[in-house]
Amino acid sequence: MKRRVKPLIYVFCEGESEIEYIKVIKEKYEDVAVIQKPIKGLFSVADKKFKKDAKYRNNAEVTDEIWFFFDVDDGQTGSWDKIKKIISTLQKLRKKPNVRVRLLMTTGCVEYWFLLHYKKLYPSIQNVAEKENVMKQLQGECPGYEKGDHVTTRKIAEKIDQAIVNGDWVLNHIDGLPTLEDNDVRNRWLYQSTLTFTTVQEAIKFLESLK
């Protein structure tokens, strides 16, 4: 029987909370995927790394996926074209097949994704007060949680199976969503919407499919 090569995945994160979460995911799925140590920084950082850092550049041909784990805010929605240009460059790092670029997006704050590990809810998360409400609810479910805290983030990630179900439930509530998972049309539609959503569960489902 031919041994299957584990996919090589690079992850770029907006902040410390995302980094701590990916560290848990890296450990949980190490038997099926090689997830590199998560990097703080998003599209321009990744672009620079793969252009100028030999460690990244030399691995480009064997890189299967590049993930970006970040929040989507209303003020960002005009920046899609700039992001898409970098995504296209990264996809072409490998010819056949292209590198898969996944956007692990959550409206407003990553704490909404974390809260979905505990319950189904579909709130508006457009302003500071609404983000603070999400944080308060999360701290009610996971006392002591603070951004970037290793211990509580690990505790949250233990409930990942529920988060997958709840994340899909949220997407299924969105009218007019392009159906093809994680393609450029759908990503743009979500990125530029002001709706509450998360796509993090789709990356986790990919890892689950490798088991």
Backbone torsions as a table, in degrees:
resi	resn	phi	psi	omega
1	MET	NA	130.0	-178.6
2	LYS	-73.2	130.8	178.9
3	ARG	-74.2	130.2	-178.7
4	ARG	-81.5	134.9	178.9
5	VAL	-80.0	131.5	178.7
6	LYS	-69.8	137.8	176.7
7	PRO	-64.6	142.5	177.5
8	LEU	-97.8	123.8	-174.0
9	ILE	-126.7	130.9	172.2
10	TYR	-106.1	139.6	-177.5
11	VAL	-126.0	127.7	177.1
12	PHE	-113.2	128.1	-170.2
13	CYS	-119.8	147.1	179.4
14	GLU	-69.9	-40.6	-175.3
15	GLY	-150.4	-173.7	-175.5
16	GLU	-66.2	-33.2	-179.5
17	SER	-62.9	-44.2	178.8
18	GLU	-65.1	-40.2	179.6
19	ILE	-61.3	-46.1	-179.5
20	GLU	-62.6	-37.5	179.5
21	TYR	-67.2	-44.2	-179.8
22	ILE	-64.9	-32.8	176.4
23	LYS	-58.5	-40.0	178.5
24	VAL	-68.1	-43.1	179.6
25	ILE	-63.2	-42.9	178.1
26	LYS	-55.5	-44.4	-180.0
27	GLU	-70.0	-44.2	-176.1
28	LYS	-63.6	-35.3	-174.0
29	TYR	-111.7	22.0	-176.6
30	GLU	-65.2	-19.7	178.8
31	ASP	-75.9	-17.2	-176.5
32	VAL	-119.6	-14.8	-177.8
33	ALA	-149.5	147.8	174.7
34	VAL	-98.6	98.9	178.5
35	ILE	-97.7	118.0	-178.9
36	GLN	-69.8	160.7	178.0
37	LYS	-54.2	125.8	-176.8
38	PRO	-63.4	144.5	-177.8
39	ILE	-109.5	139.8	174.7
40	LYS	-83.8	125.2	-175.3
41	GLY	128.9	154.7	-174.9
42	LEU	-115.6	-125.4	-165.3
43	PHE	-64.6	-48.2	-178.9
44	SER	-66.5	-33.2	178.0
45	VAL	-65.9	-45.8	178.9
46	ALA	-62.2	-44.5	179.1
47	ASP	-56.0	-46.7	-178.8
48	LYS	-66.1	-43.2	-179.3
49	LYS	-59.1	-47.8	-176.0
50	PHE	-75.7	-17.3	176.6
51	LYS	-88.7	-36.9	-168.0
52	LYS	-117.3	-21.7	-177.3
53	ASP	-94.1	116.4	-174.8
54	ALA	-58.4	-36.0	-178.8
55	LYS	-60.5	-38.3	178.5
56	TYR	-80.0	-46.8	-176.2
57	ARG	-59.8	-41.5	-178.1
58	ASN	-70.3	-20.0	179.0
59	ASN	-97.4	1.2	-173.7
60	ALA	-57.0	-41.1	-175.2
61	GLU	-69.9	-22.4	179.4
62	VAL	-107.7	7.9	177.0
63	THR	-81.0	124.3	-178.2
64	ASP	-90.8	-43.7	-176.0
65	GLU	-140.5	148.4	171.1
66	ILE	-126.0	125.9	-177.7
67	TRP	-110.5	143.8	172.2
68	PHE	-122.4	120.7	-173.0
69	PHE	-113.6	107.7	-170.7
70	PHE	-157.8	168.0	176.3
71	ASP	-92.5	149.9	175.2
72	VAL	-112.8	122.0	177.4
73	ASP	-115.4	156.3	-178.4
74	ASP	-54.2	-37.4	-176.7
75	GLY	-69.8	-14.9	-177.2
76	GLN	-85.8	-13.6	-162.7
77	THR	-63.1	-18.6	178.8
78	GLY	-82.3	-4.4	-173.0
79	SER	-95.2	9.4	-174.8
80	TRP	-58.8	-44.2	-175.0
81	ASP	-58.9	-39.7	178.4
82	LYS	-65.0	-43.6	177.9
83	ILE	-64.2	-44.3	-177.6
84	LYS	-60.8	-35.8	178.9
85	LYS	-61.6	-43.3	178.7
86	ILE	-68.5	-41.7	178.0
87	ILE	-56.7	-46.1	-179.3
88	SER	-61.1	-40.9	178.5
89	THR	-63.1	-44.3	-178.9
90	LEU	-66.9	-38.3	179.0
91	GLN	-60.2	-32.5	-176.4
92	LYS	-86.4	3.6	177.0
93	LEU	-60.6	-30.1	176.5
94	ARG	-125.1	135.9	-172.3
95	LYS	-79.0	-64.5	-174.0
96	LYS	-128.1	109.3	-7.9
97	PRO	-80.2	166.2	176.3
98	ASN	-64.6	160.2	172.2
99	VAL	-66.7	135.9	177.4
100	ARG	-85.1	123.3	176.3
101	VAL	-105.5	120.8	-180.0
102	ARG	-110.8	136.5	175.7
103	LEU	-104.8	111.5	178.3
104	LEU	-94.3	86.2	-171.3
105	MET	-104.7	143.4	173.6
106	THR	-137.6	134.4	179.0
107	THR	-63.2	130.2	168.0
108	GLY	77.8	-58.0	-177.1
109	CYS	-161.1	146.7	-178.8
110	VAL	-62.7	-20.5	179.8
111	GLU	-63.6	-22.9	174.8
112	TYR	-66.1	-43.8	175.4
113	TRP	-60.1	-42.2	179.2
114	PHE	-63.7	-40.3	-179.7
115	LEU	-63.3	-31.4	178.1
116	LEU	-67.1	-11.3	173.2
117	HIS	-71.4	-14.4	-176.3
118	TYR	-113.9	-35.9	-175.2
119	LYS	-157.9	162.4	175.7
120	LYS	-86.9	125.7	172.7
121	LEU	-159.8	153.3	-172.7
122	TYR	-136.5	64.9	-175.1
123	PRO	-85.1	164.5	167.8
124	SER	-74.7	135.6	178.3
125	ILE	-134.6	66.2	-174.0
126	GLN	-110.1	-20.2	-177.9
127	ASN	-129.6	175.4	-175.6
128	VAL	-59.2	-44.0	-178.9
129	ALA	-61.0	-40.2	-180.0
130	GLU	-68.9	-36.7	175.5
131	LYS	-66.3	-40.5	178.5
132	GLU	-63.9	-34.4	177.5
133	ASN	-65.0	-40.8	176.9
134	VAL	-62.4	-44.6	179.3
135	MET	-60.9	-43.3	180.0
136	LYS	-62.6	-43.2	178.6
137	GLN	-63.8	-41.0	179.4
138	LEU	-63.7	-42.2	178.9
139	GLN	-66.3	-25.9	173.9
140	GLY	-68.7	-35.5	179.1
141	GLU	-82.3	-35.4	-177.2
142	CYS	-130.3	82.7	-176.4
143	PRO	-56.4	138.3	178.5
144	GLY	91.6	-5.3	-179.8
145	TYR	-63.4	132.8	169.5
146	GLU	-137.1	155.6	179.9
147	LYS	-56.0	130.6	176.3
148	GLY	80.2	4.4	-178.7
149	ASP	-77.6	122.9	-174.3
150	HIS	-66.6	-46.6	-172.6
151	VAL	-65.5	-49.5	-177.5
152	THR	-72.3	-32.2	177.4
153	THR	-64.7	-39.4	177.0
154	ARG	-63.9	-40.3	179.0
155	LYS	-62.9	-42.0	178.1
156	ILE	-61.8	-45.5	-175.7
157	ALA	-64.2	-19.1	177.3
158	GLU	-63.2	-21.4	-178.2
159	LYS	-99.4	29.9	-172.5
160	ILE	-62.4	-33.2	-179.5
161	ASP	-60.2	-40.6	178.4
162	GLN	-68.2	-36.4	-180.0
163	ALA	-64.4	-36.9	178.1
164	ILE	-61.6	-48.1	179.2
165	VAL	-60.8	-46.9	-176.0
166	ASN	-71.2	-35.4	176.9
167	GLY	-63.7	-41.5	176.3
168	ASP	-65.9	-38.2	177.5
169	TRP	-57.8	-42.3	179.2
170	VAL	-62.3	-49.5	-179.0
171	LEU	-61.9	-36.1	-179.8
172	ASN	-67.9	-15.6	178.3
173	HIS	-86.5	-5.3	-174.1
174	ILE	-92.7	119.5	178.8
175	ASP	-78.4	138.1	173.9
176	GLY	83.0	5.1	-179.1
177	LEU	-67.8	125.6	174.3
178	PRO	-54.5	139.1	-166.7
179	THR	-83.4	-28.1	-173.7
180	LEU	-72.9	118.7	-173.9
181	GLU	-61.7	131.7	169.1
182	ASP	53.8	40.2	170.2
183	ASN	-104.6	173.1	-172.1
184	ASP	-63.8	-37.8	-179.3
185	VAL	-63.8	-47.5	-179.0
186	ARG	-66.8	-43.0	178.7
187	ASN	-60.4	-43.5	179.3
188	ARG	-63.5	-43.3	-178.9
189	TRP	-59.3	-47.3	-179.8
190	LEU	-67.5	-45.2	-177.2
191	TYR	-59.6	-36.7	-176.4
192	GLN	-93.3	-2.8	178.3
193	SER	-80.5	165.7	172.7
194	THR	-111.2	24.9	-178.0
195	LEU	-87.0	160.4	175.5
196	THR	-87.2	126.3	-178.4
197	PHE	-162.3	168.2	167.6
198	THR	-147.1	147.3	175.1
199	THR	-119.6	8.1	-176.7
200	VAL	-59.0	-37.2	-176.8
201	GLN	-61.1	-25.7	-178.0
202	GLU	-69.8	-34.3	175.2
203	ALA	-68.5	-39.5	179.0
204	ILE	-66.8	-39.5	177.8
205	LYS	-62.6	-35.2	175.5
206	PHE	-61.0	-45.5	178.8
207	LEU	-63.7	-41.0	177.6
208	GLU	-60.6	-35.8	-178.4
209	SER	-67.3	-18.1	-178.8
210	LEU	-82.5	-13.7	-176.4
211	LYS	-69.0	NA	NA
